[in-house]
Amino acid sequence: MSGVVDGSGAQPGPSDDRAGLADLVESMLRTVPDFPEPGVQFRDIMPLLADGDAFARVVTALAGHPHGPVDLVAGMEARGFLLAAPVAVALGAGVVPVRKAGKLPGLVASQSYALEYGSASVEIQPSTVPAGARVLVIDDVLATGGTAAATVELLESCGATVVGLSFLVELGALDGRALLPGRDVDVLLTLP
């Protein structure tokens, strides 16, 4: 944003850019009530992804958070894939899909986690995560934190170092950060 000034003559800093990006993200989110089940307020990011400029700004912001060197970007199924791949390219890193159970061929590593009614599992192919790899985890929404915490455990069980987690949106009322204590969590927009 070189050359852009506000009324005071000062150039906007990174926090100004982040605030503007948060406003943009919020304006492009679509809330779908009662999807995929009654009582759930689904946050649809597809309008944002369909806007080339907005998508590029999000990718730049997610790639620009200082996590240090990153070897791999892990994207959580399914919308996390759409964010992780371009962030990985921007960082010069590889990408690792974190899939729901039963979606990957060959040898997989698995981590289960609790849901409100039951449990679920996430999987990766451990051969794609070398020991010592520095991994950035990305997803679209941080809600209860169960999937994110399971992903961190899974990657670390394969010998990786999780350097941070980045999310497009955080649903603050669900307190997902409570399952990620001591982790570097970057969020572009926090909703109540």
C-alpha positions as CSV (number, residue, x, y, z in Angstrom):
1,M,0.0,0.0,0.0
2,S,2.9,2.3,-0.6
3,G,1.9,5.9,-1.3
4,V,-1.6,5.5,0.3
5,V,-2.1,7.9,3.1
6,D,-5.0,8.7,5.5
7,G,-6.2,12.2,6.3
8,S,-3.3,12.7,8.8
9,G,-0.7,12.1,6.1
10,A,0.4,8.8,7.8
11,Q,0.8,5.6,5.8
12,P,-1.4,2.8,7.0
13,G,0.5,0.1,8.9
14,P,0.0,-3.7,8.9
15,S,-2.7,-3.5,11.6
16,D,-4.7,-1.1,9.4
17,D,-4.4,-3.5,6.5
18,R,-5.5,-6.4,8.7
19,A,-8.6,-4.4,10.0
20,G,-9.6,-3.6,6.4
21,L,-9.1,-7.2,5.4
22,A,-11.2,-8.4,8.4
23,D,-14.0,-6.0,7.2
24,L,-13.7,-7.4,3.7
25,V,-13.9,-11.0,4.8
26,E,-16.9,-10.3,7.0
27,S,-18.7,-8.6,4.2
28,M,-18.2,-11.6,1.9
29,L,-19.2,-14.3,4.3
30,R,-22.6,-15.8,3.8
31,T,-24.3,-17.3,6.9
32,V,-26.6,-20.2,6.1
33,P,-28.9,-21.1,8.9
34,D,-29.7,-24.7,9.9
35,F,-26.9,-26.2,7.7
36,P,-25.8,-29.0,7.7
37,E,-28.3,-29.6,10.5
38,P,-30.8,-27.6,12.6
39,G,-29.3,-25.0,14.9
40,V,-25.9,-24.7,13.0
41,Q,-25.1,-21.3,11.5
42,F,-22.8,-22.4,8.6
43,R,-20.2,-19.8,7.5
44,D,-19.9,-20.0,3.7
45,I,-16.6,-18.7,2.3
46,M,-17.4,-19.4,-1.3
47,P,-18.4,-15.8,-2.2
48,L,-14.9,-14.7,-1.0
49,L,-13.1,-17.5,-2.9
50,A,-15.0,-16.5,-6.1
51,D,-13.6,-13.0,-5.9
52,G,-10.1,-13.0,-7.3
53,D,-8.9,-9.9,-5.5
54,A,-10.3,-10.8,-2.2
55,F,-9.0,-14.3,-2.4
56,A,-5.5,-13.0,-3.3
57,R,-5.6,-10.6,-0.3
58,V,-6.5,-13.5,2.0
59,V,-3.8,-15.8,0.7
60,T,-1.2,-13.0,1.1
61,A,-2.3,-12.3,4.7
62,L,-2.3,-16.0,5.7
63,A,1.2,-16.4,4.1
64,G,2.5,-13.2,5.7
65,H,2.0,-14.0,9.3
66,P,5.5,-14.5,10.8
67,H,5.7,-18.3,11.6
68,G,9.4,-18.5,10.6
69,P,10.4,-21.0,7.9
70,V,7.6,-23.4,6.8
71,D,8.3,-26.7,5.0
72,L,4.7,-27.8,4.6
73,V,1.2,-26.3,4.8
74,A,-1.4,-28.7,6.1
75,G,-4.9,-28.0,5.0
76,M,-7.9,-29.5,6.8
77,E,-10.7,-31.0,4.8
78,A,-12.3,-29.6,2.9
79,R,-12.2,-25.8,2.6
80,G,-8.8,-25.8,4.3
81,F,-7.5,-27.4,1.1
82,L,-8.6,-24.3,-0.9
83,L,-6.6,-22.0,1.4
84,A,-3.6,-24.2,2.1
85,A,-2.5,-24.8,-1.5
86,P,-2.1,-21.2,-2.6
87,V,-0.5,-20.3,0.8
88,A,2.0,-23.2,0.3
89,V,2.9,-21.9,-3.1
90,A,3.3,-18.4,-1.7
91,L,5.7,-19.7,1.0
92,G,7.6,-22.1,-1.4
93,A,6.4,-25.0,0.7
94,G,4.7,-28.3,0.0
95,V,1.0,-29.0,0.9
96,V,-0.4,-31.9,2.9
97,P,-4.1,-32.7,3.0
98,V,-5.6,-33.6,6.3
99,R,-8.5,-35.9,5.4
100,K,-11.5,-37.5,7.0
101,A,-11.0,-41.1,7.8
102,G,-11.1,-43.5,4.8
103,K,-10.2,-40.9,2.1
104,L,-6.5,-41.6,1.6
105,P,-4.9,-44.6,0.0
106,G,-2.0,-46.6,1.4
107,L,-0.5,-46.3,4.8
108,V,-2.1,-43.6,6.9
109,A,-1.7,-42.1,10.4
110,S,-4.9,-41.4,12.2
111,Q,-6.1,-39.2,15.1
112,S,-9.5,-39.5,16.7
113,Y,-11.3,-36.6,18.5
114,A,-14.5,-36.1,20.3
115,L,-17.6,-34.5,18.7
116,E,-20.7,-33.4,20.5
117,Y,-22.4,-36.7,19.7
118,G,-19.7,-39.3,19.0
119,S,-16.2,-39.1,17.5
120,A,-14.4,-38.5,14.2
121,S,-10.9,-39.1,12.9
122,V,-8.5,-37.2,10.6
123,E,-5.7,-38.9,8.6
124,I,-2.6,-38.1,6.7
125,Q,-0.1,-40.1,4.7
126,P,2.9,-40.1,7.1
127,S,5.3,-40.5,4.2
128,T,4.4,-36.9,3.2
129,V,5.5,-35.5,6.5
130,P,9.2,-35.9,7.1
131,A,10.5,-35.9,10.7
132,G,11.4,-32.4,11.7
133,A,9.3,-30.7,9.1
134,R,8.0,-27.3,10.1
135,V,4.2,-27.3,9.4
136,L,1.7,-24.5,9.2
137,V,-1.9,-25.7,9.7
138,I,-4.7,-23.9,7.8
139,D,-8.5,-24.1,7.8
140,D,-11.3,-21.8,7.0
141,V,-13.1,-21.7,10.4
142,L,-11.9,-22.2,14.0
143,A,-15.0,-23.3,15.9
144,T,-14.8,-25.8,18.7
145,G,-11.1,-26.6,18.0
146,G,-11.5,-30.4,17.9
147,T,-10.3,-30.9,14.4
148,A,-7.5,-28.4,14.7
149,A,-6.2,-30.0,18.0
150,A,-6.4,-33.5,16.4
151,T,-4.5,-32.3,13.4
152,V,-1.7,-30.8,15.5
153,E,-1.5,-34.1,17.5
154,L,-1.5,-36.1,14.2
155,L,1.3,-34.1,12.6
156,E,3.4,-34.1,15.8
157,S,3.0,-37.9,16.1
158,C,4.7,-38.1,12.7
159,G,7.6,-36.1,14.0
160,A,6.6,-32.7,12.5
161,T,6.9,-29.3,14.4
162,V,3.6,-27.3,14.1
163,V,4.8,-23.7,13.9
164,G,1.3,-22.2,13.9
165,L,-2.3,-22.4,12.9
166,S,-4.1,-19.9,10.6
167,F,-7.8,-19.5,10.1
168,L,-9.9,-17.2,8.0
169,V,-12.6,-16.9,10.7
170,E,-12.8,-17.7,14.4
171,L,-16.2,-18.2,16.1
172,G,-15.2,-16.8,19.4
173,A,-18.2,-18.0,21.4
174,L,-17.2,-21.6,20.8
175,D,-13.7,-21.1,22.4
176,G,-11.8,-23.3,20.0
177,R,-8.5,-21.8,21.2
178,A,-9.0,-23.5,24.6
179,L,-7.9,-26.8,22.8
180,L,-4.8,-25.1,21.4
181,P,-3.0,-23.8,24.5
182,G,0.4,-22.2,23.8
183,R,-0.1,-22.4,20.1
184,D,0.5,-19.5,17.7
185,V,-3.0,-19.0,16.3
186,D,-3.5,-16.4,13.6
187,V,-7.1,-15.4,12.6
188,L,-8.2,-12.8,10.0
189,L,-11.7,-12.3,11.5
190,T,-13.2,-13.1,14.9
191,L,-16.9,-13.3,15.1
192,P,-18.8,-13.4,18.4
